[in-house]
Amino acid sequence: MKKQQTFQNKIAASTILFILIIAASSLFVVYYWSFYHFSKIFEDRVIDEYTFQKKQDMGIKNEWILGVTTDSIDVVESIHKDKVARIIQERAEKQTEPEKLYRETIDGKHLLYVIRLDTEHGETLYHYSIIKDIYAEIFPQIVLSFLTFSIILVGISIWYTRTIGKEMYTDIARLRTYTRKITHGKKADPVEIKTKDPEFRNLLSDLEIMKDTIDKDAAMRQTTLEYISHEMKTPIMIIEGYASSAMNEIYPKGSLQDSLETIMKQTERMKQKVQDLLTIVRLESTNVKENAETICVQECLLDVLQSLENQLQNKKSHIEIDSDIFIRGNREKVKILFENLITNQVKYSNTYFSVSCKKKNDQIYMYFYNDGAPIAPELHDTLFQPFVKGYNGSSGLGLSICKTIMDQMEGNICLVDTKIGTLFQLKFPDIQH
């Protein structure tokens, strides 16, 4: 509650300061123009002596007259009474400057007047321009109006800022509660915020995306643990059983050599599962663009085929890749990608697999095909998810690893529908991308 009050007070103080600065600036402008520039508007504000006389003859009262320009002190007296005329005349007699502006309050009247001296035939003539100093008269009212307006505006601003501040603080408190629940792994229901501010809305959207990501990671960790416990349990039990039997000179496979070969096969199986897990963890924790380079697809694929030479001896293959096709990426990760796909194609083919590559509209397309049985339709939607295994699958991580690498390269991998066999399509972005 104290933090909320401090937050609201800061907004209110900033608003009040801004309003006061505007009000003071407005007063300054009004006063500046009224005092320093008033003498320049006599001709637009006064009535000459002739007009005054005509209006007087018509019986119009003098109170409405704002100002007068005259050579006769009697006209001044008829308008502003004796005391005003007498004091102005005294000022004129004492004045030595050719022209001088006076600002005085005489007999309760706020006046601005200019006395000009004109010497003609050795005689000094006085020219009077007198105007009511209406700004001096109404300036207190102006100040009062500004103060009243400022007080009303400050009141409205305080109410508004407190309302907005309370709303924003409430939304912030809700977001903090939401993030704390996410941080501690608790169930966090979708949060509603009142503010329409786009930044708050974007923050909430980002938090919800973060929550979904964390939930998916948590589900993945749980799945990984279940996978490890399930997949490792069987080979460990086999190794334990065969080793125990061998110690008692009992050989389930008929001989010690056969039993040891079984143990080695299960060890290799465990080793492969661990290697796949380490590969996908390493890929997800690093950026495939690190140490990126321009890679010749043909050269990289031939290196992988050479390393898998023993596995390919009993399979027919067709490789169709031009030497002038290049992609951009991390060479080690691209080799892992090709190795997983080729191994997968060889494993599930009957007698034949092929790899082809072509460039179309600045996009690189690669196709990996085998003539084996098609992938079951019920597996199509989950094929690239971790631990999803098809018929006679091993770890269920091979295609997931390929998907991770392609996503990091901003490419795409998909299964293409075919009547015979299995076909995977890889689409790489333009090398200039």
N, C-alpha and C positions, 0 to 999 in steps of 0.2 A: 504493500500500500504506500509506503514511504517513497519507493522508487517511482511509482506511478504519479504521486503528487509532485515530485521533483521534475519529472518529464513534462507534466502539464504546465508547471510554473515557468519553465524555460521557454516554452512556446508562447505563453501569455506575455512574459516580459519582452520577448523579441517583438511581438505584435504591438504592444503598447509603445515601445521605443520608436518603432517605425511610424506609428500614427502621430506621436508627438513631434517627430522631426518634420513630417509633412505639414502639420498645423503651424509650427513655428516658421517654417519656410514660407508658407502662405501669408502669414502676418507680416513677415519681413518684406515680401514683394509688395503688398498693399501699402505699407508705410513708406517704402522707398519711392514708389511712384507718386504717392500723395504729397510728399514733402519736397523732393528734389525736382520733380517735373511739373508741379502744379502751376508755376509761374508761366509755363509755356502754353497754357491752354486758356489764357484770359480771353482771347479773341473769339473763342468758341463758347464762352460761358457768360459773357457780360452783355448788358443792354446799354446802348449808347444814350446820351443825354436827351436827344430828340425823341427817341422811342419812349423813354421814361416819361417825358413831358406829355406826349400824346396819350399814354396810358393813364396818366394822372388826370388829364382833362376829361377822360372818359369815365372817371370815377373808380378806376381799378385800384385796389389797395396795394401798398408797396411791399407787404409781407412776402409775397411770392417771388419778389425779385431776388435772383441769386447774386448778381453783381452789377456794377456800373462803372463806366469809364467817363470821366468828366473833368473839366477845368475849373469847376465851381465848387467851393467848399459848401455852398448852400445846398447843392444837390445832395452831397454826402449827409448833411445835417437833416434834410427832409426824409432821407431814407433811414439813416442809422441814429438819428437823434443828436442832441447837442453835445453830449459827453464824447461820443465817438468822433464827431467832427472836430471838436476842440483838440483832442489828443492827436489826431492825424495832422491837424494844422501845425501843432507844436513840433511834431516829428519833421514836417516839411521845412519849417523855419530853421531847424537845427541841422538839417541834412546838408552835407557838402558834396556827396557823390552825385553825379548826373542822374543816376537811377539806382534805386535800392528797394529790395524786397523785405517786407516786415511780416511777422507772424505774431499776433497778439490776441489776447482775450480782453476785450474792453466792454465794460457794462454788461457782462454775461454773454457777450457775443464773441464767437471764435472767428477771427478775420484774417484774411491774407490780402495784403495790399501792396501796390508798387507806387512809389512817388518818383516822378521824373521832373527834373529841373530844366527849365527852358528860359534862357536869357534873351530878351528881345528889346532893343532900344534902351539898353542899360537897366531894364526892369526884369526881375525874376518872376517867371510864371510857373505855376505848379500844375502838374497833370496827375490826376489821381485815377488809379485803377483798383477798385475794391471788389472783393468777392468773399462770400461766406466760406470759411474754412470748414466745409461740411465734414471732411474726414476727421478733423479734431472734435467735431461735435458728435459724430457717430462712431468714432474709433472705439470708445468703451463698449458700445453695443456690438461692434464687430468682434472685439475680443470676447465678449460674453457669448456671442453666437458661436464663435469658434470653440470656446471652452465647452459650451453645452453640447455642440456637435461632437467634439472629441470625447467627452464623457460618455455620450450615448454610444459612439462607435467603439470606444474601449470596452464598454459593458457588453455590447454585442460580440466583440472579438473575444473577450474572455469566455463568454458562454460558448461561442463556437469552437474556440481552441480547446477548451476543456472537454467539450463533447467529442471532438475529433481525437484529442489526446487520449481520452478514456477508451474510445473505440479502438484506436491503434494499439494502446497498451494491452487491452484485453486480447486482441488478435495476436500480439507478440507473446503474451503469456500462454495462449493456447498452442501456438507453434512451438514454444519451448517445452511444454508438457508433451507434445507430440514427439519432438526429437528425443526427449529423455526416455520415453517408452521405447522408441526405436533403438536407442543406444544400449539399453539394458535388455533388449530382446523380448520385451513384453508385447502383448497384443495391443496394437494401436489402431483404433477405428478412424475412418476418415474424418478430418477436422473441418469445421465450417468457420470461415472468417467473414466479418461484415464489410470490411473495407473494400472499395472498388479499385484501390490503387494497384496499377499493373505490376509494380515491383513486388508487392506482397503476394499477389496472385501467382506470379512467376516463382517466387520462393516456395510457396505451397506446392506448386506443380513439381518443382525440383525435389522437394522433400518426399513427395509421393513416389516419384521415380526412384529415388534413393531407397525408399522402403521396399519397393518391389524388387529392386536389385538385391538388397540384403536378404529378403525372403527367399529369392531364387538361390542365392549363394548358400543360405542355411539349408534349403532343401537339397542342393547339390552335395553339401558336406554330409548330410544324413544319408543320401543315396550312396555316396562314396564309401562311407563306413560300412553300410550294409553290403555293398559290393565286395569290399575287401574281406569282410568276415565270411561272406558266402563263398567267394572264389578261392580264397586261400585255405579254407577249411578242408576241402576235398583233397588237394594235393598233399597237404600236411599230414592228413590221416593216412593217405596211401604210403607216403614216405615213412611215417612212423610205423605202420603195420609191416611193411617189407623189411625195414631195418630190424625191428624186433624179431621177426621170423628168422632173419639171417643170423642173428645172434644165437638163436636156438637151433641153427643148422637146418632150418625149414625153408624151402624155396618154393613159394607159390607158383612161380613161372617155370619150375622144373630144374633150374640151376642157379648158382650164385651169380653167374654172368647175366642171365636174363633178369634176375631180381635187381641187380645193380643198374641195368639199362632202364628198367622201369623207374627206379628212383631218379636217375638222371633226367629222364623225360619229364617227370613231375617237377624236378628242380628247374629245368628250362622253362616249363610252363609258368611257374611262379616268377621266374626271372623276367619273362616277357611281359607279364601283367604289371610287375613293378616298374619296368622300363616304360611301358605305355602310360602309367599313372604319372611318372616323373616328367614325361614329355609333355603331357597336356597341362600339368601344373606349371611347368616352365614357360610354355607358350602363353598361358593366360596371365602370367605375372610379368611378361616382358612385351615390348613392342616389336613386332616383326619388321618395322621400318628401321630399327637400329642396324647400323652397318649395312644399309641397303646399297645395292649396286645394280648395274645393268647386266642382266643375265641372258646369255644365248640359250634359248629353250632346247634346241637340238643337243648342244654340248652337255647341258646339265642332265638331260634325260638319258643320254648315252652313258654318262658316268654312273647313274643309278642302275641302269640295265646291266652294266658290267659288274657292279657289286652284287647283283642278284643272279649272276650267271648260273649258279648251281641250281637254283629254284626253277629256272626257265628251260632246263634241258629237255624236258618231256613235253613242252608246249610249243605250238606254232605261233608265230607272232608276225605282225605287220606294223612297221613304224613309218609314218609319213609326216615328216616335219622338215620344213625348209630351214636352211641355215641362216636366213636373214630375219628371223623372228626373235624379238627380244622382249623381256619383261623386266620390271623393276622390283627388287625385293632382297631379302636376306638369303644368300645362297644356301646356307645350312637348312633354313626352314623350308625353302623350296624343294630341296632334296628329300626332306622328310615327307613333304606333301606327295611328291612323285613316288617315293618308295612305298608309302602306305597304299596308294591307289593301285600301283602295279602288283604289289603283293596280294591285294584284295582281288584283282582281276584274275591273277594266276590261280589263286586258291579256289575260286568259284567257277572257273571255266571248265569246259569239257576237254577241248583240244586246242582252242584258239583264243587269242586275245589280240587287240590292236590299240595303238595310240596314234592319234592324228592331231594336227594343229593347223589353224588357218587364221588369217587376219581379215577382219571385215569391219569397215567403217571405224577404223582406228581402235577396234577392240580385238583382243586376242582370245580365240576360242580353242580349247583343247578337249578332245573326246577320248575317253577310256572305255573300251568295250570288251566284253567276254561273251562267249557263246553258251554259257551255262544257263541254269534255270533262272527265270525272272524272280525278282524280289517280291515277296508276298505283299499284296496290296495293303494289308493291315499295318505294315511296317513303314509305309511311305512317309507318313506324317512325322514319325519319330526317328527316322533313319539316321539323322545326323546328331541326335542327342547322345550324351555319354551313356555307356553301359547298355545300349540297345543292341542286342545280338540277333543276327538272322540264323538261318539254318547252319549248323556246324560252325558258329562263330566262336572266336577265341575270347578276346577281352571286351569287345563292344566299344572300343575306344578309337579304332582306326579312322573311321569316317568322321568322328567327332573332332579328332586332331586335324583332319583335312579341312573341316568347316571352320575351325578356329583360325587356321593359317589364312584361308581365303578371306575371312572377315577382316582380319588385320591388314591384309593387302588391299582392302576395299574392293575385293572381287566377289565372285559368287560361284557356288557349286550346287548342282541340282541333279536329280535323277530324271532322265529322259525316258518317256514311255516308248517301249519297243515290243513288237510281237514276239521276237526271239532274242534271248540273251538279256544282258544288262548293260546300259549305257549311262555314263556319267559325263556331264558337261561342265567345264570350268571356263569362266569368263573373267579375264584379267582386264584391269583398266588400261587406258592408253598410257604408254611409257612416259608421256609428257604430263600426265595427270598430277 
